[in-house]
Every structure is written in C-alpha cells, then in structure tokens.
Amino acid sequence: MTATHDSGATRPARWLDGLKRTRFVLAAAALAFGALWLLGAIHAAPALAGFALIAAAVLIATASAETTPALLPRDEPRAPRIGDPLIEAVLAGLPDPVVALDHRGDVVALNVRAAAVAPALRPGESVSLGLRVPEVLEAIRHARASGTSQRAEFFQRVPFDRWYEAIVTPILSSGADSRPGLLLLAFHDLTPLRRVEEMRADFIANASHELRTPLAALSGFIDTLRGSAREDPAARERFLAIMQVQADRMARLIDDLLSLSRIELNAHLRPDKQVDLGAIVRQVADSLQTLARDRDAVRDRGPGIAPEHLPRLTERFYRVDVSESRAQGGTGLGLALVKHILNRHGGRLTIESVPGQGATFTAHLPIAEAPAGGGL
C-alpha cells in the first residue's frame, strides 16, 4: 500500500466536492440569515458576514476530514507489539514451549516453558541472540521467506542431554501483504522417544552379552542331566542347585537392567517432591542388617581398589574382579544405578580407596529448602 499527497491542481476539485456535499447546510444558513434581514432583525452586512463565516467553517472542516489519514487501513494489519497481553495469554495457555516472533525475527513474547528451553531469549531482542542453534535459525528464515511451516531437530547437552524438534509456523497477514505478520516457534521434546530407542539398543546389547554365560551354563547342565547324570541322583541334585543359581543371576540381571532403563528414561526430569533422607536410610539399613551380619560387611575391610579402576567403576558391567563379583551374586550394575539416581537428583558420587585399606563411597545430595510451614 503506497501513500499519495495532494498537489495544488487537485485542491479546487476538493473544494467543489466539499461544496456539493454541504450545499444543504449552506442553503439552510442562507435562508436563515435572509429571513432575519427581511424581518429587520439584523442589517445586510452582518447577515452576509455571518453566512460567510459559517460557510468557511463548514468547508474547512470538510477538507480537514478528507486529508486526515486512517489510523489503520483495512489492508495493512497492525504489527505485533512487545508485551501484547493477548499474545502472552495465548502462549501461556499452550502446553509446549512457544515463542512469538515478528516478521524481522525479534522476540515478541514467550511462555515460561520456552524460557526454560532457551533462557537467553529476551522480548524485543533478535532470536539469534538468545538461541544459537543454526538449524532453528535457518528454519525461521525459510518460514519467513516462504510463508510455510518449517521443522528442524537439534540436540542440547546442557544441563542434560535433550533432543528437540522446532516447528516454525508463520501467521500470514490478512491484508494484501503476503508477508507473515507473526511467527510462532514451538519446541517439541523428543527426549523420551530418543531415550527409548537408546535403551532398546543398549538393553539388547547388554543382555545378549551378559546373559550368554548363564545361558551357556544352563544349556550344558541340561545336556548333562539328559545324558550321563540321568541315573545319578547326587549329580542331578548338584547340577539343579547350580542351575538355580544361574537362573537367579539372570533374574537379577534383567531386573537391574530394567531399573537402569527406567532411571535413564527420566534422567532429564528432576524430582519435585521433598523426602526425609533419615527415614530412607533407616529403612535401607534395617533391610540390609541380615546381609551385613552374614557377611561381616558393616565396615569395608577389603583389599581396596587400585587407582586405575576408580574412574570406571560406575560404568555398566565394569568389574575389578569378574569372578569375585559373580561369586558374590553381583550383576555389575549396582554403581551404575547409584550414579544415575544421584544425577537425576542433582547429586554426585565420590569414591576414595587406598589399596589394602578398603574403600569409601560417598553420595552427595543437595538439601532442599524447607517450605514456609516447616517440615520436609
């Protein structure tokens, strides 16, 4: 839409057009002043002067009304304003993180969820200043140029590994201008789907590797029981006991793998409930009293761990002594479970050990502030 200015040649035409539209008003004024002059109420000169003033006022008002531009032409939409309450209310009601951008790519508004995904975004600033993701910025440029929705996937490592799909939807202007008046940038969290895919692959790889040994033992004992030990009751009882141990080990291994997978699936979600650690520690201690008494393992008086093994102790299935771990019924996943649980709670695990003096495992957890009413 282009603006034009009246030239001197068009002004007489505008005055004539104004006279045509106001002719009835001017005629009424002329009749009134004429009647007053005929009745002797006023003289001719004041009557002519009064009519001239009224005619001039009417014509000037008409011309001013024609030259005043419309505040908002119908074919030129209003540009989105920063802090627009309507836009902010719409974004606040959406379940996904959403950012509203103007046609230049400046942030108009964003909801709380979007601020958590991209905390550097600020209303009134360019989206490229607060979101340094080339794939998303390219999608915004394409959506702005083409007027069609664009999608892009990206990965974030801080503070947790997260996968997102960014969806840029242009809101086209309703007038003659086909440029987008507003761009909506929405983020869809793909992390659960990606973690399920990774867990499936890890579970198959780990299970196939770790289950191979007990399955091979079970298969060998079954063949023996079907062959030479078929008529030997003592050998049969001994082999059945070993088979039971191997079956129990497989059950523990599968349980630990499933537990680890569930923890990893929600690793990016911080727990939002406060708990009393003292009660949990007492419950765990009570449940392990029998085991600790049987093994005399209240204190670690073991051989300790060599320094080269310490950095890898929380890896899946990493064992310093494989045969000893299996003899104790371990699956090689215990410390991996501990590490992932602590990570989800914003904590960490430290391990200190001196060869010949045992080892100390310390779990560090952040202490939440108590609510105003007190209690945990």
Secondary structure, DSSP 8 states (H G I E B T S, - for coil): -------GGGHHHHHHHHHHHTHHHHHHHHHHHHHHHHTTSS-HHHHHHHHHHHHHHHHHHHHHHHHS--SS-TTS-----TT-HHHHHHHHT-SS-EEEE-TTSBEEEE-HHHHHH-TT--TTSBHHHH---HHHHHHHHHHHHH-S-EEEEEEE-SSS-EEEEEEEEEEE-SSS--SEEEEEEEEEE-HHHHHHHHHHHHHHHHHHHHSHHHHHHHHHHHHHHHTTTTT-HHHHHHHHHHHHHHHHHHHHHHHHHHHHHHHHHTTTS-------HHHHHHHHHHHTHHHHHHHT-SS--S----GGGGGGTTSTT--SSHHHHHHTT--S-HHHHHHHHHHHTT-EEEEEE-TTS-EEEEEE-------TT---
